[in-house]
């Protein structure tokens, strides 16, 4: 596409996205909203996993050092850690 002064208009990714976004919303509004909700929940889950891992490591260190309430807490924390590793695919 040429401008009036004869130079070509630069095409950008943001411009393409700006043109496609309304088309996507009109074509499938429910699916678009659902995908945005899932994306937000996915992002929030990273924060929750980070907090739970910190809690796990704090309790594991306390239990290993004898500061924990009981030794059974370490086995529960260990099970939670193995569960998390299984979920993350590590």
Order of alpha helices (4+ residues) and beta strands (2+ residues): alpha-alpha-alpha
